[in-house]
Amino acid sequence: MLIRRAKKEDYPAFAAIEAEHPGYPAWGVKGFEAEENNRNSVTLAAEADGRAAGFINFWILRPQVQLNTLAVGKAFLRRGTATALIGKLLEYAAKSLCREIDLEVNEHNAAAIALYQRHGFAVVGKRPKFYNNTDDALLLRKTVPGV
């Protein structure tokens, strides 16, 4: 699996991955394009079998990193794609001397919560009715080792 900086040509594949997950807070092509104008933004693509397997976007806001979105195509679930993306996120955080990584996740997204907790993220708060003015967001945080 190759993890690399995303290119504009990846965005339609990212939007297709988002569409595979009903209820996912999708950015669509325009959302990824908008991130190109944010100097703090990093979007990475996971590539496997010659196609986009997943993506991650985060902002480097020293001394923190804000993880904004991460998704994996259904064909690539349980193949280490999300773990590889999170591993690269940790590399970027450490190289940028960021001590913490923060994220929000829908309280009903058990698979994502379990993934993040396996990687050392802990719940540190809650945002009521954050998603569609209905579902709460759990706030998770991880301390970056060695920083």
DRENTORKOL-3810 file (N, C-alpha, C; in nm, 4 decimals):
REM DRENTORKOL-3810
@n.u->0.0846; n.v->-0.1182; n.w->0.0000; ca.u->0.0000; ca.v->0.0000; ca.w->0.0000; c.u->0.0885; c.v->0.1237; c.w->0.0000
@n.u->0.0550; n.v->0.2150; n.w->-0.0870; ca.u->0.1287; ca.v->0.3405; ca.w->-0.1009; c.u->0.0471; c.v->0.4528; c.w->-0.0383
@n.u->0.1099; n.v->0.5298; n.w->0.0497; ca.u->0.0477; ca.v->0.6506; ca.w->0.1048; c.u->0.1241; c.v->0.7682; c.w->0.0454
@n.u->0.0519; n.v->0.8600; n.w->-0.0192; ca.u->0.1152; ca.v->0.9725; ca.w->-0.0885; c.u->0.0275; c.v->1.0961; c.w->-0.0771
@n.u->0.0861; n.v->1.2107; n.w->-0.1117; ca.u->0.0068; ca.v->1.3335; ca.w->-0.1165; c.u->-0.1004; c.v->1.3168; c.w->-0.2230
@n.u->-0.2187; n.v->1.3628; n.w->-0.1928; ca.u->-0.3296; ca.v->1.3540; ca.w->-0.2874; c.u->-0.3108; c.v->1.4540; c.w->-0.4001
@n.u->-0.3665; n.v->1.4187; n.w->-0.5147; ca.u->-0.3659; ca.v->1.5060; ca.w->-0.6323; c.u->-0.5111; c.v->1.5354; c.w->-0.6699
@n.u->-0.5285; n.v->1.6420; n.w->-0.7436; ca.u->-0.6624; ca.v->1.6824; ca.w->-0.7882; c.u->-0.7351; c.v->1.5668; c.w->-0.8584
@n.u->-0.6604; n.v->1.4840; n.w->-0.9308; ca.u->-0.7208; ca.v->1.3710; ca.w->-1.0026; c.u->-0.7780; c.v->1.2659; c.w->-0.9073
@n.u->-0.7373; n.v->1.2692; n.w->-0.7795; ca.u->-0.7873; ca.v->1.1735; ca.w->-0.6798; c.u->-0.9261; c.v->1.2104; c.w->-0.6274
@n.u->-0.9627; n.v->1.3374; n.w->-0.6371; ca.u->-1.0834; ca.v->1.3845; ca.w->-0.5691; c.u->-1.2119; c.v->1.3138; c.w->-0.6118
@n.u->-1.2335; n.v->1.2847; n.w->-0.7396; ca.u->-1.3546; ca.v->1.2092; ca.w->-0.7744; c.u->-1.3583; c.v->1.0705; c.w->-0.7075
@n.u->-1.2432; n.v->1.0057; n.w->-0.6969; ca.u->-1.2386; ca.v->0.8753; ca.w->-0.6289; c.u->-1.2684; c.v->0.8919; c.w->-0.4803
@n.u->-1.2185; n.v->1.0006; n.w->-0.4204; ca.u->-1.2480; ca.v->1.0265; ca.w->-0.2791; c.u->-1.3981; c.v->1.0467; c.w->-0.2592
@n.u->-1.4601; n.v->1.1236; n.w->-0.3490; ca.u->-1.6052; ca.v->1.1467; ca.w->-0.3390; c.u->-1.6812; c.v->1.0148; c.w->-0.3537
@n.u->-1.6333; n.v->0.9270; n.w->-0.4393; ca.u->-1.6982; ca.v->0.7960; ca.w->-0.4567; c.u->-1.6843; c.v->0.7125; c.w->-0.3288
@n.u->-1.5694; n.v->0.7200; n.w->-0.2636; ca.u->-1.5511; ca.v->0.6488; ca.w->-0.1366; c.u->-1.6466; c.v->0.7046; c.w->-0.0316
@n.u->-1.6581; n.v->0.8354; n.w->-0.0238; ca.u->-1.7528; ca.v->0.8962; ca.w->0.0710; c.u->-1.8943; c.v->0.8438; c.w->0.0477
@n.u->-1.9330; n.v->0.8326; n.w->-0.0798; ca.u->-2.0686; ca.v->0.7894; ca.w->-0.1148; c.u->-2.0955; c.v->0.6449; c.w->-0.0746
@n.u->-1.9908; n.v->0.5660; n.w->-0.0574; ca.u->-2.0077; ca.v->0.4266; ca.w->-0.0151; c.u->-2.0516; c.v->0.4149; c.w->0.1307
@n.u->-2.0428; n.v->0.5239; n.w->0.2046; ca.u->-2.0707; ca.v->0.5219; ca.w->0.3481; c.u->-2.1869; c.v->0.6170; c.w->0.3799
@n.u->-2.3107; n.v->0.5669; n.w->0.3780; ca.u->-2.4269; ca.v->0.6525; ca.w->0.4067; c.u->-2.4120; c.v->0.7233; c.w->0.5418
@n.u->-2.4443; n.v->0.8507; n.w->0.5427; ca.u->-2.4356; ca.v->0.9297; ca.w->0.6645; c.u->-2.2979; c.v->0.9899; c.w->0.6882
@n.u->-2.2000; n.v->0.9540; n.w->0.6054; ca.u->-2.0663; ca.v->1.0111; ca.w->0.6205; c.u->-2.0721; c.v->1.1598; c.w->0.5860
@n.u->-2.0110; n.v->1.2447; n.w->0.6670; ca.u->-2.0139; ca.v->1.3894; ca.w->0.6381; c.u->-1.9231; c.v->1.4220; c.w->0.5190
@n.u->-1.9749; n.v->1.3987; n.w->0.4013; ca.u->-1.8967; ca.v->1.4066; ca.w->0.2775; c.u->-1.8575; c.v->1.5487; c.w->0.2413
@n.u->-1.7362; n.v->1.5621; n.w->0.1894; ca.u->-1.6864; ca.v->1.6888; ca.w->0.1387; c.u->-1.7135; c.v->1.7029; c.w->-0.0094
@n.u->-1.7095; n.v->1.5915; n.w->-0.0822; ca.u->-1.7223; ca.v->1.5974; ca.w->-0.2269; c.u->-1.5982; c.v->1.6596; c.w->-0.2896
@n.u->-1.5943; n.v->1.6617; n.w->-0.4202; ca.u->-1.4795; ca.v->1.7147; ca.w->-0.4932; c.u->-1.4514; c.v->1.8588; c.w->-0.4528
@n.u->-1.5552; n.v->1.9405; n.w->-0.4412; ca.u->-1.5366; ca.v->2.0826; ca.w->-0.4080; c.u->-1.4727; c.v->2.1016; c.w->-0.2701
@n.u->-1.5076; n.v->2.0166; n.w->-0.1777; ca.u->-1.4481; ca.v->2.0261; ca.w->-0.0445; c.u->-1.2986; c.v->1.9990; c.w->-0.0458
@n.u->-1.2581; n.v->1.8964; n.w->-0.1217; ca.u->-1.1146; ca.v->1.8679; ca.w->-0.1318; c.u->-1.0414; c.v->1.9787; c.w->-0.2072
@n.u->-1.1059; n.v->2.0319; n.w->-0.3093; ca.u->-1.0456; ca.v->2.1437; ca.w->-0.3838; c.u->-1.0250; c.v->2.2640; c.w->-0.2921
@n.u->-1.1206; n.v->2.2903; n.w->-0.2058; ca.u->-1.1101; ca.v->2.4046; ca.w->-0.1141; c.u->-0.9897; c.v->2.3897; c.w->-0.0216
@n.u->-0.9561; n.v->2.2672; n.w->0.0146; ca.u->-0.8424; ca.v->2.2441; ca.w->0.1039; c.u->-0.7095; c.v->2.2816; c.w->0.0394
@n.u->-0.7049; n.v->2.2863; n.w->-0.0936; ca.u->-0.5809; ca.v->2.3236; ca.w->-0.1623; c.u->-0.5388; c.v->2.4669; c.w->-0.1284
@n.u->-0.6342; n.v->2.5512; n.w->-0.0884; ca.u->-0.6060; ca.v->2.6907; ca.w->-0.0557; c.u->-0.5710; c.v->2.7121; c.w->0.0909
@n.u->-0.5723; n.v->2.6054; n.w->0.1690; ca.u->-0.5425; ca.v->2.6142; ca.w->0.3114; c.u->-0.3985; c.v->2.5678; c.w->0.3328
@n.u->-0.3108; n.v->2.6587; n.w->0.3672; ca.u->-0.1686; ca.v->2.6246; ca.w->0.3793; c.u->-0.1404; c.v->2.5274; c.w->0.4938
@n.u->-0.2338; n.v->2.5122; n.w->0.5868; ca.u->-0.2175; ca.v->2.4182; ca.w->0.6982; c.u->-0.2689; c.v->2.2784; c.w->0.6660
@n.u->-0.3348; n.v->2.2636; n.w->0.5533; ca.u->-0.4041; ca.v->2.1399; ca.w->0.5195; c.u->-0.3129; c.v->2.0397; c.w->0.4487
@n.u->-0.3278; n.v->1.9137; n.w->0.4874; ca.u->-0.2585; ca.v->1.8027; ca.w->0.4221; c.u->-0.3637; c.v->1.6976; c.w->0.3877
@n.u->-0.3690; n.v->1.6592; n.w->0.2618; ca.u->-0.4573; ca.v->1.5504; ca.w->0.2189; c.u->-0.3699; c.v->1.4414; c.w->0.1602
@n.u->-0.3877; n.v->1.3207; n.w->0.2120; ca.u->-0.3106; ca.v->1.2058; ca.w->0.1662; c.u->-0.4037; c.v->1.1018; c.w->0.1063
@n.u->-0.3524; n.v->1.0294; n.w->0.0088; ca.u->-0.4254; ca.v->0.9205; ca.w->-0.0542; c.u->-0.3582; c.v->0.7886; c.w->-0.0202
@n.u->-0.4387; n.v->0.6876; n.w->0.0056; ca.u->-0.3899; ca.v->0.5502; ca.w->0.0157; c.u->-0.4202; c.v->0.4864; c.w->-0.1182
@n.u->-0.3185; n.v->0.4268; n.w->-0.1786; ca.u->-0.3351; ca.v->0.3655; ca.w->-0.3100; c.u->-0.3024; c.v->0.2171; c.w->-0.3001
@n.u->-0.3917; n.v->0.1346; n.w->-0.3511; ca.u->-0.3711; ca.v->-0.0104; ca.w->-0.3529; c.u->-0.4319; c.v->-0.0651; c.w->-0.4806
@n.u->-0.3713; n.v->-0.1664; n.w->-0.5341; ca.u->-0.4206; ca.v->-0.2283; ca.w->-0.6577; c.u->-0.4404; c.v->-0.1238; c.w->-0.7674
@n.u->-0.3557; n.v->-0.0181; n.w->-0.7657; ca.u->-0.3610; ca.v->0.0832; ca.w->-0.8697; c.u->-0.4759; c.v->0.1815; c.w->-0.8599
@n.u->-0.5447; n.v->0.1839; n.w->-0.7477; ca.u->-0.6557; ca.v->0.2791; ca.w->-0.7329; c.u->-0.6630; c.v->0.3326; c.w->-0.5909
@n.u->-0.7413; n.v->0.4393; n.w->-0.5748; ca.u->-0.7566; ca.v->0.5002; ca.w->-0.4429; c.u->-0.8283; c.v->0.4037; c.w->-0.3497
@n.u->-0.7651; n.v->0.3780; n.w->-0.2367; ca.u->-0.8228; ca.v->0.2886; ca.w->-0.1368; c.u->-0.8821; c.v->0.3673; c.w->-0.0202
@n.u->-0.8339; n.v->0.4898; n.w->-0.0002; ca.u->-0.8813; ca.v->0.5715; ca.w->0.1102; c.u->-0.8098; c.v->0.7049; c.w->0.1101
@n.u->-0.8449; n.v->0.7878; n.w->0.2065; ca.u->-0.7854; ca.v->0.9207; ca.w->0.2171; c.u->-0.7924; c.v->0.9690; c.w->0.3601
@n.u->-0.7111; n.v->1.0701; n.w->0.3867; ca.u->-0.7123; ca.v->1.1373; ca.w->0.5160; c.u->-0.6817; c.v->1.2845; c.w->0.4907
@n.u->-0.7449; n.v->1.3709; n.w->0.5682; ca.u->-0.7140; ca.v->1.5134; ca.w->0.5633; c.u->-0.6972; c.v->1.5609; c.w->0.7063
@n.u->-0.5938; n.v->1.6419; n.w->0.7271; ca.u->-0.5698; ca.v->1.6996; ca.w->0.8585; c.u->-0.5047; c.v->1.8357; c.w->0.8416
@n.u->-0.5163; n.v->1.9154; n.w->0.9478; ca.u->-0.4545; ca.v->2.0473; ca.w->0.9506; c.u->-0.3428; c.v->2.0452; c.w->1.0542
@n.u->-0.2284; n.v->2.0972; n.w->1.0156; ca.u->-0.1173; ca.v->2.1120; ca.w->1.1085; c.u->-0.1274; c.v->2.2523; c.w->1.1674
@n.u->-0.1660; n.v->2.2570; n.w->1.2938; ca.u->-0.1895; ca.v->2.3823; ca.w->1.3667; c.u->-0.1043; c.v->2.3795; c.w->1.4933
@n.u->0.0260; n.v->2.3892; n.w->1.4760; ca.u->0.1184; ca.v->2.3732; ca.w->1.5883; c.u->0.0676; c.v->2.4428; c.w->1.7136
@n.u->0.0654; n.v->2.3777; n.w->1.8266; ca.u->0.1247; ca.v->2.2482; ca.w->1.8582; c.u->0.0272; c.v->2.1304; c.w->1.8443
@n.u->-0.0807; n.v->2.1478; n.w->1.7677; ca.u->-0.1789; ca.v->2.0403; ca.w->1.7501; c.u->-0.1976; c.v->2.0089; c.w->1.6030
@n.u->-0.2526; n.v->1.8908; n.w->1.5803; ca.u->-0.3018; ca.v->1.8515; ca.w->1.4488; c.u->-0.4512; c.v->1.8255; c.w->1.4642
@n.u->-0.5291; n.v->1.8749; n.w->1.3694; ca.u->-0.6732; ca.v->1.8501; ca.w->1.3673; c.u->-0.7017; c.v->1.7515; c.w->1.2551
@n.u->-0.7436; n.v->1.6308; n.w->1.2905; ca.u->-0.7837; ca.v->1.5316; ca.w->1.1915; c.u->-0.9260; c.v->1.5637; c.w->1.1490
@n.u->-0.9442; n.v->1.5935; n.w->1.0202; ca.u->-1.0740; ca.v->1.6380; ca.w->0.9704; c.u->-1.1569; c.v->1.5279; c.w->0.9077
@n.u->-1.0941; n.v->1.4412; n.w->0.8308; ca.u->-1.1695; ca.v->1.3373; ca.w->0.7613; c.u->-1.0777; c.v->1.2212; c.w->0.7277
@n.u->-1.1333; n.v->1.1016; n.w->0.7370; ca.u->-1.0637; ca.v->0.9794; ca.w->0.7012; c.u->-1.1695; c.v->0.8810; c.w->0.6550
@n.u->-1.1469; n.v->0.8201; n.w->0.5398; ca.u->-1.2410; ca.v->0.7191; ca.w->0.4912; c.u->-1.1650; c.v->0.6174; c.w->0.4067
@n.u->-1.2186; n.v->0.4968; n.w->0.4055; ca.u->-1.1608; ca.v->0.3862; ca.w->0.3301; c.u->-1.2703; c.v->0.3256; c.w->0.2444
@n.u->-1.2376; n.v->0.2961; n.w->0.1190; ca.u->-1.3328; ca.v->0.2315; ca.w->0.0296; c.u->-1.3715; c.v->0.0943; c.w->0.0822
@n.u->-1.4952; n.v->0.0566; n.w->0.0607; ca.u->-1.5453; ca.v->-0.0712; ca.w->0.1139; c.u->-1.4607; c.v->-0.1901; c.w->0.0687
@n.u->-1.4094; n.v->-0.1864; n.w->-0.0528; ca.u->-1.3274; ca.v->-0.2970; ca.w->-0.1041; c.u->-1.1949; c.v->-0.3089; c.w->-0.0300
@n.u->-1.1569; n.v->-0.2059; n.w->0.0456; ca.u->-1.0269; ca.v->-0.2054; ca.w->0.1122; c.u->-1.0380; c.v->-0.2073; c.w->0.2644
@n.u->-1.1578; n.v->-0.2258; n.w->0.3162; ca.u->-1.1759; ca.v->-0.2344; ca.w->0.4605; c.u->-1.1060; c.v->-0.3585; c.w->0.5139
@n.u->-1.0542; n.v->-0.3452; n.w->0.6354; ca.u->-0.9878; ca.v->-0.4554; ca.w->0.7054; c.u->-0.8632; c.v->-0.5069; c.w->0.6324
@n.u->-0.7982; n.v->-0.4142; n.w->0.5607; ca.u->-0.6737; ca.v->-0.4481; ca.w->0.4916; c.u->-0.5591; c.v->-0.3571; c.w->0.5360
@n.u->-0.5794; n.v->-0.2856; n.w->0.6460; ca.u->-0.4733; ca.v->-0.2010; ca.w->0.6998; c.u->-0.4670; c.v->-0.0617; c.w->0.6409
@n.u->-0.5658; n.v->-0.0249; n.w->0.5605; ca.u->-0.5630; ca.v->0.1060; ca.w->0.4949; c.u->-0.5723; c.v->0.2190; c.w->0.5962
@n.u->-0.6704; n.v->0.2140; n.w->0.6846; ca.u->-0.6859; ca.v->0.3208; ca.w->0.7846; c.u->-0.5647; c.v->0.3266; c.w->0.8763
@n.u->-0.5120; n.v->0.2123; n.w->0.9139; ca.u->-0.3930; ca.v->0.2092; ca.w->0.9997; c.u->-0.2742; c.v->0.2745; c.w->0.9300
@n.u->-0.2572; n.v->0.2479; n.w->0.8008; ca.u->-0.1480; ca.v->0.3100; ca.w->0.7251; c.u->-0.1653; c.v->0.4620; c.w->0.7181
@n.u->-0.2880; n.v->0.5081; n.w->0.6976; ca.u->-0.3144; ca.v->0.6518; ca.w->0.6925; c.u->-0.2881; c.v->0.7172; c.w->0.8278
@n.u->-0.3316; n.v->0.6536; n.w->0.9350; ca.u->-0.3081; ca.v->0.7082; ca.w->1.0686; c.u->-0.1582; c.v->0.7078; c.w->1.0996
@n.u->-0.0883; n.v->0.6045; n.w->1.0559; ca.u->0.0568; ca.v->0.6005; ca.w->1.0754; c.u->0.1264; c.v->0.7175; c.w->1.0089
@n.u->0.0843; n.v->0.7509; n.w->0.8883; ca.u->0.1431; ca.v->0.8649; ca.w->0.8169; c.u->0.1052; c.v->0.9959; c.w->0.8861
@n.u->-0.0175; n.v->1.0052; n.w->0.9361; ca.u->-0.0592; ca.v->1.1219; ca.w->1.0144; c.u->0.0340; c.v->1.1417; c.w->1.1338
@n.u->0.0653; n.v->1.0340; n.w->1.2036; ca.u->0.1547; ca.v->1.0426; ca.w->1.3193; c.u->0.2943; c.v->1.0894; c.w->1.2778
@n.u->0.3416; n.v->1.0441; n.w->1.1627; ca.u->0.4714; ca.v->1.0901; ca.w->1.1117; c.u->0.4698; c.v->1.2412; c.w->1.0876
@n.u->0.3656; n.v->1.2890; n.w->1.0211; ca.u->0.3543; ca.v->1.4327; ca.w->0.9940; c.u->0.3482; c.v->1.5108; c.w->1.1248
@n.u->0.2711; n.v->1.4610; n.w->1.2207; ca.u->0.2577; ca.v->1.5306; ca.w->1.3490; c.u->0.3927; c.v->1.5399; c.w->1.4193
@n.u->0.4659; n.v->1.4310; n.w->1.4236; ca.u->0.5951; ca.v->1.4301; ca.w->1.4916; c.u->0.6952; c.v->1.5223; c.w->1.4209
@n.u->0.7010; n.v->1.5146; n.w->1.2884; ca.u->0.7939; ca.v->1.6004; ca.w->1.2132; c.u->0.7602; c.v->1.7481; c.w->1.2291
@n.u->0.6325; n.v->1.7763; n.w->1.2525; ca.u->0.5873; ca.v->1.9154; ca.w->1.2691; c.u->0.5920; c.v->1.9598; c.w->1.4149
@n.u->0.6431; n.v->1.8726; n.w->1.5019; ca.u->0.6554; ca.v->1.9004; ca.w->1.6448; c.u->0.5207; c.v->1.9296; c.w->1.7097
@n.u->0.4191; n.v->1.8586; n.w->1.6657; ca.u->0.2859; ca.v->1.8719; ca.w->1.7238; c.u->0.2700; c.v->1.7679; c.w->1.8349
@n.u->0.2227; n.v->1.8122; n.w->1.9492; ca.u->0.2123; ca.v->1.7252; ca.w->2.0661; c.u->0.0826; c.v->1.6458; c.w->2.0717
@n.u->-0.0216; n.v->1.6962; n.w->2.0062; ca.u->-0.1523; ca.v->1.6314; ca.w->2.0171; c.u->-0.2213; c.v->1.6255; c.w->1.8816
@n.u->-0.3063; n.v->1.5246; n.w->1.8676; ca.u->-0.3947; ca.v->1.5134; ca.w->1.7517; c.u->-0.5370; c.v->1.5089; c.w->1.8053
@n.u->-0.6216; n.v->1.5958; n.w->1.7524; ca.u->-0.7617; ca.v->1.6031; ca.w->1.7931; c.u->-0.8518; c.v->1.5662; c.w->1.6766
@n.u->-0.9691; n.v->1.5129; n.w->1.7080; ca.u->-1.0692; ca.v->1.4823; ca.w->1.6061; c.u->-1.2067; c.v->1.4769; c.w->1.6687
@n.u->-1.3084; n.v->1.4852; n.w->1.5818; ca.u->-1.4462; ca.v->1.4614; ca.w->1.6223; c.u->-1.4965; c.v->1.3416; c.w->1.5458
@n.u->-1.5816; n.v->1.2616; n.w->1.6097; ca.u->-1.6408; ca.v->1.1454; ca.w->1.5437; c.u->-1.7842; c.v->1.1301; c.w->1.5931
@n.u->-1.8722; n.v->1.0909; n.w->1.5034; ca.u->-2.0121; ca.v->1.0692; ca.w->1.5406; c.u->-2.0202; c.v->0.9614; c.w->1.6484
@n.u->-2.0943; n.v->0.9904; n.w->1.7529; ca.u->-2.1063; ca.v->0.8968; ca.w->1.8653; c.u->-2.1608; c.v->0.7609; c.w->1.8238
@n.u->-2.2268; n.v->0.7531; n.w->1.7093; ca.u->-2.2845; ca.v->0.6268; ca.w->1.6616; c.u->-2.1913; c.v->0.5508; c.w->1.5670
@n.u->-2.0757; n.v->0.6068; n.w->1.5367; ca.u->-1.9814; ca.v->0.5424; ca.w->1.4442; c.u->-1.8873; c.v->0.4525; c.w->1.5240
@n.u->-1.9401; n.v->0.3373; n.w->1.5650; ca.u->-1.8659; ca.v->0.2453; ca.w->1.6518; c.u->-1.7366; c.v->0.1962; c.w->1.5873
@n.u->-1.7391; n.v->0.1701; n.w->1.4571; ca.u->-1.6187; ca.v->0.1203; ca.w->1.3898; c.u->-1.5071; c.v->0.2240; c.w->1.3944
@n.u->-1.5397; n.v->0.3504; n.w->1.3677; ca.u->-1.4380; ca.v->0.4558; ca.w->1.3705; c.u->-1.3868; c.v->0.4778; c.w->1.5124
@n.u->-1.4764; n.v->0.4788; n.w->1.6089; ca.u->-1.4350; ca.v->0.4985; ca.w->1.7483; c.u->-1.3388; c.v->0.3872; c.w->1.7899
@n.u->-1.3722; n.v->0.2635; n.w->1.7546; ca.u->-1.2850; ca.v->0.1499; ca.w->1.7881; c.u->-1.1492; c.v->0.1641; c.w->1.7198
@n.u->-1.1488; n.v->0.2058; n.w->1.5934; ca.u->-1.0229; ca.v->0.2265; ca.w->1.5204; c.u->-0.9361; c.v->0.3294; c.w->1.5930
@n.u->-0.9942; n.v->0.4435; n.w->1.6235; ca.u->-0.9168; ca.v->0.5486; ca.w->1.6886; c.u->-0.8668; c.v->0.5040; c.w->1.8260
@n.u->-0.9503; n.v->0.4352; n.w->1.9013; ca.u->-0.9078; ca.v->0.3898; ca.w->2.0332; c.u->-0.7947; c.v->0.2868; c.w->2.0227
@n.u->-0.7974; n.v->0.2021; n.w->1.9198; ca.u->-0.6868; ca.v->0.1073; ca.w->1.8976; c.u->-0.5552; c.v->0.1802; c.w->1.8729
@n.u->-0.5646; n.v->0.3013; n.w->1.8201; ca.u->-0.4457; ca.v->0.3799; ca.w->1.7898; c.u->-0.4132; c.v->0.4812; c.w->1.9000
@n.u->-0.4734; n.v->0.4647; n.w->2.0167; ca.u->-0.4369; ca.v->0.5449; ca.w->2.1322; c.u->-0.5136; c.v->0.6735; c.w->2.1534
@n.u->-0.6193; n.v->0.6951; n.w->2.0759; ca.u->-0.7025; ca.v->0.8132; ca.w->2.0977; c.u->-0.7973; c.v->0.7860; c.w->2.2146
@n.u->-0.8222; n.v->0.8881; n.w->2.2948; ca.u->-0.9134; ca.v->0.8765; ca.w->2.4083; c.u->-1.0186; c.v->0.9859; c.w->2.3989
@n.u->-1.1383; n.v->0.9539; n.w->2.4458; ca.u->-1.2479; ca.v->1.0514; ca.w->2.4480; c.u->-1.2158; c.v->1.1567; c.w->2.5540
@n.u->-1.2226; n.v->1.2851; n.w->2.5120; ca.u->-1.1935; ca.v->1.3953; ca.w->2.6046; c.u->-1.3093; c.v->1.4941; c.w->2.6155
@n.u->-1.4172; n.v->1.4697; n.w->2.5398; ca.u->-1.5312; ca.v->1.5605; ca.w->2.5453; c.u->-1.6385; c.v->1.5218; c.w->2.4466
@n.u->-1.7401; n.v->1.6065; n.w->2.4405; ca.u->-1.8548; ca.v->1.5803; ca.w->2.3539; c.u->-1.9095; c.v->1.7120; c.w->2.3019
@n.u->-1.9551; n.v->1.7126; n.w->2.1767; ca.u->-2.0238; ca.v->1.8282; ca.w->2.1197; c.u->-2.1674; c.v->1.7851; c.w->2.0903
@n.u->-2.2621; n.v->1.8345; n.w->2.1671; ca.u->-2.4015; ca.v->1.7943; ca.w->2.1482; c.u->-2.4551; c.v->1.8355; c.w->2.0106
@n.u->-2.5281; n.v->1.7449; n.w->1.9499; ca.u->-2.5990; ca.v->1.7686; ca.w->1.8236; c.u->-2.5086; c.v->1.8290; c.w->1.7154
@n.u->-2.3861; n.v->1.7840; n.w->1.7085; ca.u->-2.2864; ca.v->1.8372; ca.w->1.6148; c.u->-2.3155; c.v->1.7948; c.w->1.4712
@n.u->-2.3635; n.v->1.6726; n.w->1.4550; ca.u->-2.3896; ca.v->1.6197; ca.w->1.3213; c.u->-2.5379; c.v->1.6337; c.w->1.2876
@n.u->-2.5667; n.v->1.7134; n.w->1.1862; ca.u->-2.7046; ca.v->1.7350; ca.w->1.1383; c.u->-2.7983; c.v->1.7798; c.w->1.2481
@n.u->-2.7431; n.v->1.8485; n.w->1.3484; ca.u->-2.8228; ca.v->1.8980; ca.w->1.4603; c.u->-2.8970; c.v->1.7850; c.w->1.5322
@n.u->-2.8404; n.v->1.6625; n.w->1.5221; ca.u->-2.9031; ca.v->1.5453; ca.w->1.5825; c.u->-2.8043; c.v->1.4658; c.w->1.6674
@n.u->-2.6998; n.v->1.4138; n.w->1.6019; ca.u->-2.6055; ca.v->1.3245; ca.w->1.6699; c.u->-2.4937; c.v->1.4035; c.w->1.7372
@n.u->-2.4529; n.v->1.3548; n.w->1.8545; ca.u->-2.3410; ca.v->1.4160; ca.w->1.9248; c.u->-2.2094; c.v->1.3745; c.w->1.8600
@n.u->-2.1112; n.v->1.4612; n.w->1.8714; ca.u->-1.9744; ca.v->1.4295; ca.w->1.8306; c.u->-1.8939; c.v->1.4011; c.w->1.9559
@n.u->-1.8180; n.v->1.2935; n.w->1.9525; ca.u->-1.7214; ca.v->1.2676; ca.w->2.0581; c.u->-1.5902; c.v->1.3342; c.w->2.0174
@n.u->-1.5285; n.v->1.4004; n.w->2.1110; ca.u->-1.3977; ca.v->1.4618; ca.w->2.0878; c.u->-1.2919; c.v->1.3643; c.w->2.1367
@n.u->-1.2002; n.v->1.3296; n.w->2.0483; ca.u->-1.0930; ca.v->1.2370; ca.w->2.0839; c.u->-0.9591; c.v->1.3056; c.w->2.0694
@n.u->-0.8631; n.v->1.2615; n.w->2.1479; ca.u->-0.7298; ca.v->1.3209; ca.w->2.1472; c.u->-0.6258; c.v->1.2109; c.w->2.1665
@n.u->-0.5137; n.v->1.2321; n.w->2.1011; ca.u->-0.3992; ca.v->1.1434; ca.w->2.1170; c.u->-0.2752; c.v->1.2296; c.w->2.1363
@n.u->-0.1911; n.v->1.1912; n.w->2.2315; ca.u->-0.0620; ca.v->1.2549; ca.w->2.2497; c.u->0.0357; c.v->1.1898; c.w->2.1533
@n.u->0.1125; n.v->1.2708; n.w->2.0831; ca.u->0.2086; ca.v->1.2203; ca.w->1.9855; c.u->0.3336; c.v->1.1744; c.w->2.0601
@n.u->0.3713; n.v->1.0478; n.w->2.0446; ca.u->0.4878; ca.v->0.9959; ca.w->2.1172; c.u->0.6168; c.v->1.0685; c.w->2.0752
@n.u->0.7004; n.v->1.0971; n.w->2.1740; ca.u->0.8326; ca.v->1.1515; ca.w->2.1462; c.u->0.8388; c.v->1.2986; c.w->2.1133
@n.u->0.7272; n.v->1.3691; n.w->2.1252; ca.u->0.7302; ca.v->1.5134; ca.w->2.0925; c.u->0.7220; c.v->1.5919; c.w->2.2223
END
